[in-house]
Amino acid sequence: MSDLPFTLDQLRILKAIAAEGSFKRAADSLYVSQPAVSLQVQNLERQLDVPLFDRGGRRAQLTEAGHLLLSYGEKILTLCQETCRAIEDLQNLQGGTLIVGASQTTGTYLLPRMIGMFRQKYPDVAVQLHVHSTRRTAWSVANGQIDLAIVGGEVPPELQDSLEIQAYAEDELALILPVFHPFAKLEKIQKEDLYKLQFIALDSQSTIRKVIDQVLTRCDIDTRRLKLEMELNSIEAIKNAVQSGLGAAFVSISAIEKELQMGILHRSAIEGVVVKRMLSVIYNPNRYRSKAAEAFSQEILPQFSTQPWVDSSLEKNLEFMEVESLKPVSTNSTIS
């Protein structure tokens, strides 16, 4: 073929249909009409001389040829985006885009503060934050859809050789209780006291729940003996349940600083036990790293690896609260 049998717009349409599952929803997501989408697909199939969709069902299903084209098309579109961002970088951070990924807790409580600090310094850079599971985030970094990410779970083994994984900081997992719980009057509780509590936790299939169980096990706490009162689907729901007296929970210290400062949750110390997990920063060394990503890595990340995670919005009204939630570690070590 002397000319390419497809355009970038057609690849974008193909990707949208595959993601949305229908021509109509794809058209809506691209802000074009459904007839325009259908016409582009017909032209694409005619140019390639193969059917790309099985139109027999209610949901638009890709044929084998459609899956093949989508696989290469996503790589083509990613390279096009990298090209545009490399050109934007010529303006020396007077524009461009930074795409950061994170697992749930870091994405909810830590990354917004980092991004706020970055935006104050580089207001012309558009920033996107993608919050998903560690596994999905790691694959997005590997595929070039995310510049860098901070995760608390284990990077999938199949990606560990292709990604640059740097130990970033230790995140303490605090035991929280209702302020009126009898244990809240004690300076410290014993490890055996944990087995007397009713616990509230995330779903057993969630990455954070698995990480917490692994960390507790390493601290010689038998998670099978912990009494599970209920499972909830978010950290905020867990905090509200504990505040209401429904049980105890282990959560990242970064998630409860407001509640501790306001005195509506109690953080209980355990004699001889400090429960921590390692946060990691992940990059794809084989992808283009923009100047915005470099600036974020060099100017923002180091500040949060050595300082407590304090919401900047609270600093204006509350005294700085010393919380030993993070301790710096070597950023040269690699997790394998």
LINURGI-V173734 format. One record per residue. N is the residue number from 1. SS is DSSP state (A for helix, B for strand, O for the rest). NEAR is the number of other C-alpha atoms within 12 Angstrom. Layout:
BEGIN
n: <N & N>
ss: <SS & SS>
near: <NEAR & NEAR>
END
This chain:
BEGIN
n: <1 & 2 & 3 & 4 & 5 & 6 & 7 & 8 & 9 & 10 & 11 & 12 & 13 & 14 & 15 & 16 & 17 & 18 & 19 & 20 & 21 & 22 & 23 & 24 & 25 & 26 & 27 & 28 & 29 & 30 & 31 & 32 & 33 & 34 & 35 & 36 & 37 & 38 & 39 & 40 & 41 & 42 & 43 & 44 & 45 & 46 & 47 & 48 & 49 & 50 & 51 & 52 & 53 & 54 & 55 & 56 & 57 & 58 & 59 & 60 & 61 & 62 & 63 & 64 & 65 & 66 & 67 & 68 & 69 & 70 & 71 & 72 & 73 & 74 & 75 & 76 & 77 & 78 & 79 & 80 & 81 & 82 & 83 & 84 & 85 & 86 & 87 & 88 & 89 & 90 & 91 & 92 & 93 & 94 & 95 & 96 & 97 & 98 & 99 & 100 & 101 & 102 & 103 & 104 & 105 & 106 & 107 & 108 & 109 & 110 & 111 & 112 & 113 & 114 & 115 & 116 & 117 & 118 & 119 & 120 & 121 & 122 & 123 & 124 & 125 & 126 & 127 & 128 & 129 & 130 & 131 & 132 & 133 & 134 & 135 & 136 & 137 & 138 & 139 & 140 & 141 & 142 & 143 & 144 & 145 & 146 & 147 & 148 & 149 & 150 & 151 & 152 & 153 & 154 & 155 & 156 & 157 & 158 & 159 & 160 & 161 & 162 & 163 & 164 & 165 & 166 & 167 & 168 & 169 & 170 & 171 & 172 & 173 & 174 & 175 & 176 & 177 & 178 & 179 & 180 & 181 & 182 & 183 & 184 & 185 & 186 & 187 & 188 & 189 & 190 & 191 & 192 & 193 & 194 & 195 & 196 & 197 & 198 & 199 & 200 & 201 & 202 & 203 & 204 & 205 & 206 & 207 & 208 & 209 & 210 & 211 & 212 & 213 & 214 & 215 & 216 & 217 & 218 & 219 & 220 & 221 & 222 & 223 & 224 & 225 & 226 & 227 & 228 & 229 & 230 & 231 & 232 & 233 & 234 & 235 & 236 & 237 & 238 & 239 & 240 & 241 & 242 & 243 & 244 & 245 & 246 & 247 & 248 & 249 & 250 & 251 & 252 & 253 & 254 & 255 & 256 & 257 & 258 & 259 & 260 & 261 & 262 & 263 & 264 & 265 & 266 & 267 & 268 & 269 & 270 & 271 & 272 & 273 & 274 & 275 & 276 & 277 & 278 & 279 & 280 & 281 & 282 & 283 & 284 & 285 & 286 & 287 & 288 & 289 & 290 & 291 & 292 & 293 & 294 & 295 & 296 & 297 & 298 & 299 & 300 & 301 & 302 & 303 & 304 & 305 & 306 & 307 & 308 & 309 & 310 & 311 & 312 & 313 & 314 & 315 & 316 & 317 & 318 & 319 & 320 & 321 & 322 & 323 & 324 & 325 & 326 & 327 & 328 & 329 & 330 & 331 & 332 & 333 & 334 & 335 & 336>
ss: <O & O & O & O & O & O & O & A & A & A & A & A & A & A & A & A & A & A & A & A & O & O & A & A & A & A & A & A & A & A & O & O & O & A & A & A & A & A & A & A & A & A & A & A & A & A & A & A & O & O & O & O & B & B & O & O & O & O & O & O & B & B & O & A & A & A & A & A & A & A & A & A & A & A & A & A & A & A & A & A & A & A & A & A & A & A & A & A & A & A & A & O & O & O & O & O & B & B & B & B & B & B & O & A & A & A & A & A & A & A & A & A & A & A & A & A & A & A & A & A & A & O & O & O & O & B & B & B & B & B & B & O & O & A & A & A & A & A & A & A & A & A & O & O & O & O & O & B & B & B & B & O & O & O & O & O & A & A & A & O & O & O & O & B & B & B & B & B & B & B & B & B & B & B & B & B & B & O & O & O & O & A & A & A & A & O & O & B & B & O & A & A & A & A & A & A & O & B & B & B & B & B & O & O & O & O & A & A & A & A & A & A & A & A & A & A & A & A & O & O & O & O & A & A & A & O & B & B & B & B & B & B & O & O & A & A & A & A & A & A & A & A & A & O & O & O & O & B & B & B & B & B & A & A & A & O & A & A & A & A & A & A & O & O & O & B & B & B & B & B & O & O & B & O & O & B & B & B & B & B & B & B & B & O & O & O & O & O & O & O & A & A & A & A & A & A & A & A & A & A & A & A & A & A & A & A & O & O & O & O & O & A & A & A & A & O & O & O & O & O & O & O & O & O & O & O & O & B & O & O & O & O & O & B & O & O>
near: <7 & 4 & 8 & 12 & 20 & 27 & 20 & 24 & 22 & 34 & 35 & 31 & 42 & 46 & 39 & 30 & 34 & 32 & 24 & 20 & 25 & 28 & 34 & 26 & 24 & 30 & 29 & 20 & 22 & 23 & 14 & 20 & 18 & 21 & 15 & 21 & 31 & 27 & 19 & 29 & 37 & 23 & 24 & 30 & 25 & 15 & 19 & 21 & 15 & 21 & 23 & 33 & 31 & 21 & 16 & 10 & 11 & 12 & 19 & 27 & 25 & 29 & 20 & 15 & 22 & 28 & 23 & 20 & 31 & 29 & 20 & 21 & 27 & 28 & 23 & 24 & 27 & 28 & 20 & 21 & 26 & 29 & 20 & 19 & 31 & 25 & 20 & 23 & 26 & 16 & 18 & 20 & 28 & 20 & 24 & 29 & 37 & 39 & 36 & 44 & 44 & 42 & 38 & 38 & 37 & 42 & 31 & 28 & 30 & 44 & 39 & 31 & 27 & 35 & 37 & 24 & 24 & 31 & 27 & 16 & 18 & 26 & 19 & 20 & 30 & 24 & 29 & 27 & 31 & 31 & 29 & 30 & 32 & 36 & 31 & 27 & 41 & 43 & 30 & 34 & 41 & 34 & 30 & 36 & 34 & 37 & 46 & 45 & 52 & 50 & 46 & 44 & 40 & 33 & 40 & 26 & 16 & 14 & 26 & 24 & 19 & 24 & 33 & 30 & 37 & 31 & 33 & 33 & 34 & 34 & 43 & 33 & 39 & 35 & 44 & 46 & 42 & 33 & 26 & 22 & 24 & 18 & 26 & 24 & 16 & 19 & 14 & 22 & 25 & 19 & 26 & 19 & 23 & 34 & 19 & 19 & 30 & 28 & 33 & 37 & 40 & 32 & 21 & 19 & 16 & 25 & 30 & 35 & 33 & 23 & 36 & 36 & 33 & 24 & 30 & 31 & 20 & 17 & 21 & 19 & 25 & 18 & 27 & 15 & 20 & 27 & 21 & 25 & 22 & 22 & 25 & 25 & 21 & 23 & 32 & 25 & 21 & 35 & 40 & 25 & 30 & 37 & 29 & 20 & 27 & 28 & 35 & 42 & 46 & 46 & 46 & 41 & 41 & 36 & 40 & 40 & 35 & 28 & 26 & 27 & 24 & 17 & 18 & 25 & 35 & 38 & 40 & 35 & 27 & 27 & 18 & 14 & 25 & 27 & 33 & 31 & 37 & 35 & 42 & 40 & 45 & 45 & 43 & 31 & 21 & 16 & 28 & 30 & 29 & 37 & 30 & 40 & 38 & 24 & 28 & 36 & 31 & 16 & 21 & 28 & 35 & 23 & 24 & 35 & 32 & 23 & 26 & 30 & 39 & 36 & 31 & 23 & 16 & 18 & 17 & 10 & 13 & 16 & 14 & 19 & 21 & 18 & 24 & 25 & 34 & 30 & 26 & 24 & 22 & 20 & 23 & 14 & 15 & 21 & 25 & 18>
END
